[in-house]
Amino acid sequence: MEHTPVDVVVIGAGQAGLSAAYHLRRRGFVPVDRPEHGAETFVVLDANAAPGGAWQHRWASLKMATVNGIHELPGYAVPSADPRSASRDVLPPYFRAYEDEFDLAVRRPVRVGAVRRADDVPGGRLLVDSDAGGWAARYVINATGTWTRPFWPHYPGQTRFRGRQLHVADYVSADEFAGRRVVIVGAGISAVQLLDEISHVADTFWVTRREPEWSDEAFDIPARVAAIAGVEDRVRRGLPPGSVISVTGMHWTPWARAAQERGVLVRHPMFASIEEDGVRMPDGAFVEADVILWATGFRPAIDHLAPLRLRTPEGGIRVADGRAIDEPRLFLIGYGPSQSTVGANRAGRAAVRAIVAERAEVAA
Ligand SMILES: Cc1cc2nc3c(=O)[nH]c(=O)nc-3n(C[C@H](O)[C@H](O)[C@H](O)COP(=O)(O)OP(=O)(O)OC[C@H]3O[C@@H](n4cnc5c(N)ncnc54)[C@H](O)[C@@H]3O)c2cc1C
């Protein structure tokens, strides 16, 4: 495969990748297919066929009113939308308009299969191999999110189950479970939101590994800062980033309160095994089920970085300030502490600042 020289490759055009692309553009970088004398170049590669990052795939009932709060992309307000409209209807057109407005020249659908070193020279190029050609980059900004890596834990008997098993990544709407018995697995926001929703039309049974720690305190700015610092510390040490919930506990929301008042927010311990027609509880009791919904989260989509051999024995990559400690030509944004719309914005800006500062040093 031939590798086209480029200064920066951005992988992924969700919130994080578009933030990086915006800041590259602002700092004078130009799309690689439109070189200008003296200007450095970039290219944005995205595996999706259309703009919107993961938002285009989220379930229909994730409304603008029920998302956690969407921070606008840098320099461009989110259009006002009916809070009852689905985030997947509102946000992808917004992303499309953003790409057009700032001329970010995203290439899609382009899936990156591998990022590797061209040679052993520390200041050498990183090679980015995709299904639409290769690039030889000075820097790679990885912004591939988590949506394509739904996490399914393994439990004995899982393949024997005769009902339907699905992950929240494949969830469409509660209607398809009307009148069924649904076991919901997981202690995060998605689990509670879908438990509330599905319990209106089906019998639900909620299981979690640990007792959820509900917090009465508002998830205010100090709480957020503390949560982010916890995740930041994990990734600096090369631990898997984990979720923000694992650091903060669950904070009450109006829909969680409503579910509690209706008596559906009843948590049971995790089942011990799965059988043909239901789940076996640790005390031996059997719970019949037609559906098992795994609301068990996502993992970073970073398999394509494997050739760089950055994984620690604990399963993470050592990252500080959005940059791989063991491969400074690589930035990971929307990863760990920057896994939110506001965090993604900031991480995109910080990555570009670091690159610009370093290029200025080289030129001096
Ligand atoms: C259900 C759910 C609800 C959430 N709600 C909120 C919320 O309300 N507020 C908030 O701040 N955060 C929320 N988050 C966190 C959210 O994921 C981030 O805020 C943000 O949208 C993620 O942006 P991103 O750019 O990191 O990833 P994504 O939006 O996932 O974009 C990643 C892009 O990379 C592309 N890609 C992946 N692999 C490759 C590859 N190998 N080659 C090329 N392209 C690739 C994908 O196609 C995708 O377009 C939510 C997360 C989930 C799962």
The ligand as an SDF file (V2000), in Angstrom:
LIG
                    3D

 53 58  0  0  0  0  0  0  0  0999 V2000
  -25.8870    6.0760   25.0380 C   0  0  0  0  0  0  0  0  0  0  0  0
  -24.9040    7.1740   25.2320 C   0  0  0  0  0  0  0  0  0  0  0  0
  -25.3600    8.4560   25.5270 C   0  0  0  0  0  0  0  0  0  0  0  0
  -24.4440    9.4860   25.7240 C   0  0  0  0  0  0  0  0  0  0  0  0
  -24.9460   10.7260   26.0310 N   0  0  0  0  0  0  0  0  0  0  0  0
  -24.0840   11.7510   26.2330 C   0  0  0  0  0  0  0  0  0  0  0  0
  -24.5530   13.0550   26.5480 C   0  0  0  0  0  0  0  0  0  0  0  0
  -25.7370   13.2700   26.6620 O   0  0  0  0  0  0  0  0  0  0  0  0
  -23.6570   14.0560   26.7380 N   0  0  0  0  0  0  0  0  0  0  0  0
  -22.3220   13.8430   26.6120 C   0  0  0  0  0  0  0  0  0  0  0  0
  -21.5300   14.7800   26.7950 O   0  0  0  0  0  0  0  0  0  0  0  0
  -21.8370   12.6160   26.3070 N   0  0  0  0  0  0  0  0  0  0  0  0
  -22.6660   11.5610   26.1170 C   0  0  0  0  0  0  0  0  0  0  0  0
  -22.1990   10.3170   25.8290 N   0  0  0  0  0  0  0  0  0  0  0  0
  -20.7690   10.1190   25.7190 C   0  0  0  0  0  0  0  0  0  0  0  0
  -20.5000   10.2940   24.2160 C   0  0  0  0  0  0  0  0  0  0  0  0
  -20.1180    9.0680   23.7280 O   0  0  0  0  0  0  0  0  0  0  0  0
  -19.5720   11.4370   23.9080 C   0  0  0  0  0  0  0  0  0  0  0  0
  -19.9800   12.5940   24.5230 O   0  0  0  0  0  0  0  0  0  0  0  0
  -19.3980   11.7990   22.4370 C   0  0  0  0  0  0  0  0  0  0  0  0
  -20.5700   11.8590   21.6870 O   0  0  0  0  0  0  0  0  0  0  0  0
  -18.4620   10.8310   21.8460 C   0  0  0  0  0  0  0  0  0  0  0  0
  -17.8380   11.4700   20.7640 O   0  0  0  0  0  0  0  0  0  0  0  0
  -16.5860   10.8110   20.0910 P   0  0  0  0  0  0  0  0  0  0  0  0
  -16.1630   11.7380   19.0080 O   0  0  0  0  0  0  0  0  0  0  0  0
  -15.5780   10.4440   21.1050 O   0  0  0  0  0  0  0  0  0  0  0  0
  -17.1080    9.4120   19.5020 O   0  0  0  0  0  0  0  0  0  0  0  0
  -18.1950    8.9970   18.4000 P   0  0  0  0  0  0  0  0  0  0  0  0
  -19.3280    9.9350   18.2960 O   0  0  0  0  0  0  0  0  0  0  0  0
  -18.4770    7.5670   18.6770 O   0  0  0  0  0  0  0  0  0  0  0  0
  -17.3890    9.1090   17.0250 O   0  0  0  0  0  0  0  0  0  0  0  0
  -16.3680    8.2070   16.7070 C   0  0  0  0  0  0  0  0  0  0  0  0
  -16.2810    8.1290   15.1950 C   0  0  0  0  0  0  0  0  0  0  0  0
  -15.1170    7.3440   14.8860 O   0  0  0  0  0  0  0  0  0  0  0  0
  -15.4200    6.4870   13.8210 C   0  0  0  0  0  0  0  0  0  0  0  0
  -14.5350    5.3150   13.8790 N   0  0  0  0  0  0  0  0  0  0  0  0
  -14.4750    4.3620   14.8400 C   0  0  0  0  0  0  0  0  0  0  0  0
  -13.5130    3.4420   14.5220 N   0  0  0  0  0  0  0  0  0  0  0  0
  -12.9700    3.8480   13.3380 C   0  0  0  0  0  0  0  0  0  0  0  0
  -11.9350    3.3260   12.4970 C   0  0  0  0  0  0  0  0  0  0  0  0
  -11.2520    2.2260   12.8050 N   0  0  0  0  0  0  0  0  0  0  0  0
  -11.6470    3.9960   11.3450 N   0  0  0  0  0  0  0  0  0  0  0  0
  -12.3070    5.1290   11.0070 C   0  0  0  0  0  0  0  0  0  0  0  0
  -13.3050    5.6690   11.7870 N   0  0  0  0  0  0  0  0  0  0  0  0
  -13.6160    5.0320   12.9280 C   0  0  0  0  0  0  0  0  0  0  0  0
  -16.8900    6.1260   14.0300 C   0  0  0  0  0  0  0  0  0  0  0  0
  -17.4570    5.7130   12.7980 O   0  0  0  0  0  0  0  0  0  0  0  0
  -17.4690    7.4310   14.5620 C   0  0  0  0  0  0  0  0  0  0  0  0
  -18.0090    8.2250   13.5240 O   0  0  0  0  0  0  0  0  0  0  0  0
  -23.0640    9.2520   25.6240 C   0  0  0  0  0  0  0  0  0  0  0  0
  -22.6040    7.9630   25.3110 C   0  0  0  0  0  0  0  0  0  0  0  0
  -23.5200    6.9290   25.1290 C   0  0  0  0  0  0  0  0  0  0  0  0
  -23.0010    5.5420   24.8110 C   0  0  0  0  0  0  0  0  0  0  0  0
  1  2  1  0
  2  3  1  0
  2 52  2  0
  3  4  2  0
  4  5  1  0
  4 50  1  0
  5  6  2  0
  6  7  1  0
  6 13  1  0
  7  8  2  0
  7  9  1  0
  9 10  1  0
 10 11  2  0
 10 12  1  0
 12 13  2  0
 13 14  1  0
 14 15  1  0
 14 50  1  0
 15 16  1  0
 16 17  1  0
 16 18  1  0
 18 19  1  0
 18 20  1  0
 20 21  1  0
 20 22  1  0
 22 23  1  0
 23 24  1  0
 24 25  2  0
 24 26  1  0
 24 27  1  0
 27 28  1  0
 28 29  2  0
 28 30  1  0
 28 31  1  0
 31 32  1  0
 32 33  1  0
 33 34  1  0
 33 48  1  0
 34 35  1  0
 35 36  1  0
 35 46  1  0
 36 37  1  0
 36 45  1  0
 37 38  2  0
 38 39  1  0
 39 40  1  0
 39 45  2  0
 40 41  1  0
 40 42  2  0
 42 43  1  0
 43 44  2  0
 44 45  1  0
 46 47  1  0
 46 48  1  0
 48 49  1  0
 50 51  2  0
 51 52  1  0
 52 53  1  0
M  END
$$$$
